[in-house]
Amino acid sequence: MTDQVSVTVSEAALGQPLSESELCPDDLLKEQEAAFERDIARMHARAVEFVAVPCPACSGTTYAPAFEKYGFTFCLCQSCRTIYMSPRPSEAVMGDYYANSENYAYWAKHIFPASEQSRREKIHKPWLKRVLDYCEEFHIPRGMLLEVGPGFGTFASVATESRAFARVVAVEPTPELVQACRDRGVEVIEKRIEDLGGDCKDADVVVAFEVVEHLFEPRCFLEGIKPIMAPGGLLVLSCPNGQGFDIAMLGAGALAVDAEHVNLFNPGSLARLLTDSGFEVLKVLTPGRLDAEFVREAALQGKIDLDPFLHRVLVDQWDEHGWPFQQFLAQQGLSSHMWLVARLPS
């Protein structure tokens, strides 16, 4: 699959409407934002260790400025249109950030527990069904499912409880999140995937939801995954789509543009990265459910001006047109939430 990649998602695959407040309750945001600001300050204190990098998708070195946010610079690759942070925190700085993040500790202690039921029902159970559908479609055995970067452990716990796989294992380096997984009965290995070695192998399915955008070197991550996958095994990634609607409309103001999101791939560039790394790309889709809400909220807060048509759809007639418009974005590959399904050749 090349840069010209077909991106579609059915209405059924999109699932139920979803609101951001279901995922992060408003009354918890103030303390979370304060914790995040302290994390960012700690990262900037080591700015001398930041590293300039080429495009993480195609290794191109020709770029244009994209935007700045939180004091970080984002570039737009002129070849594959990936948006990426450069210079970016070194691997050592990133490792320290995630190991000692106040923001992640706050999410694990407060936000994830407060929103867990909604996440289970509206996100993780549908995600598991989608993964199982891929197993059936591509004839993948359901021996071991390995999740890289499980966060609070909700998906891994849903998968464990379903007994759809003979074994479910999570790989997570952040101590607070490791404990959160264990508290949910999830088998977890406290390491980065690149350091896993012989601790786990022959995974039939590897999933990494909202992980690849955080990585200093995604190619190394993919190389680290290959030895633990069974021949013909399935890899499922999700991440922001840098060409999606809310990023296109809001630029640096989009929530997906984050100090931690150093790689904002698009369907073509992510497919190119996977193909160059030795995977067979099977599907790319953008099943996002929040783009329209994010842009609507920005308009209501006076952060952007919408043209008359979008104002009618997203503001004046939101109850009538908002969800159908979001479905259109998802179905046409225009949402800022992206999935890629690939197979490791036998």
C-alpha positions, 0 to 999 in steps of 0.5 A: 500500500502506497501514499495513495491509500483508501480509507473507509469506515462503515457506519456500523463500525463507527459505533455510538455517538461520543462526547469528550465529557464522557472521557474526561469529566469537566470537574477534574480538568483543572487539576489535570491541567496543572499537573500537565503544566508542571510536566511540561516545565520539567521537560523544558528544563532539559531543552539542551537535550532536545534533538532535531530529527528527520520526518519519522515516516519517510525520513525526509529532511525538507519541511515547512513550519507547521505551528508551535505549541507549549513552546515546541516546534512542529514541522510539516514534511514536504514529501509525505505531509506528516506533522512532527515535532523537531527538535524533540525531547531525546529518548532519555528525556522522554523516558524520564517524562513518562516515568515521572509524569504527574499528569499520567499519575493524575489520570490513573488516580482520578480521570480514568476511574471516573470515566471507566464505565463509559470507556468500557462500553463506548470505546473498548468493547467496540474496539475489541469487537473490531479486532475480533472481526479482523481476526476472522476476516484475515484468519488470525488465530486467537492465541495471544493478544499483546497490548503495547501501552495499555494505559489504565488497562481498560481494553486489556481487562475487557479482552481478558474478561472476554476470554476471546484470546487464550492469553492477554498480556500488556506491556507498559513502562509507566509505574502508575499505569502498570499498577492500574493494569494489575489492579484490573487483573491484567497480566502486565510486563513492566518494560518498553516494547523495545526492551522486551527481549525473550519475555514474550513471543509468538503473539498472534495479535499486537495492538497499540492504541494511541502509542505511536504518536508518542514515540521518539523513533517509531521505526525502532518501535516497529522493529521491536514488535516484529520479534514478538509476533507470530509469523502472519500475526496481526498488528493494529495501531491507532493514533491521530490523523494529522490531516483530519478535520479538527486538526485542519480546522484548529491547527495548534489549537486541536487537542491532538496537537500535544506536547506528547504527540511528537508524530502526527501521521496521516493515512498515507504516511503511516502506511508508508512507514509500516510498509517500509518496516516490512509489514503488509498494510491491510486496512486504514480507517478513520473511525473518529467520533469527536472531530465535529464536537471539538470544532463546534466547541472552539466556535462556541468559545470564539476561538475560530470563525466558521463559514456560514455552511459549517456554522449551520451544521455545527452550531445552528442545527447541531442536534440535526446535523452534528452526528451525521456530519461526524459519520461523513468525516469518518466514512470518508477518511477525514476524521482525526482519529486513525486506525491501521491494520497490518500483517507480519508476512510469514 
